[in-house]
Amino acid sequence: MVGDEAQGIGAQVNKLTGTLIGRGTMGIVMIKCPDTGRDIATGLVADRESFAATPVFFSHVLCPLCRTEHEWFAKEAWVCETPGPARTLPLMP
């Protein structure tokens, strides 16, 4: 149940959408491909504080780089926060 999951990571549930509201800026949970050494997305989205507070868990992801399924533990992953919106500078006359 989403409410139970939210309690476990200290997040709140959006009552309209049923989705979790994190404590900080949301980002993509990443791991390093053991074959290529490059960073890959796991398909999970979280904020750093909530992700760090989750119990250790084990998961797997199909790597788009080497096309192999990688198994990983949460302690090996990190949250890559997406950059803010691009700023536009005024044009000089």
Buried (B, 14 or more C-beta within 10 A) or exposed (E): EEEEEBEEBEBEBEEEEEBBEBBEEBBBBBBBBEEEEEEBBBEBBBBBBBBEBEEEEEBEBEBEEBEEEBEBEBEEBBBEBEEEEEEEEEEEE
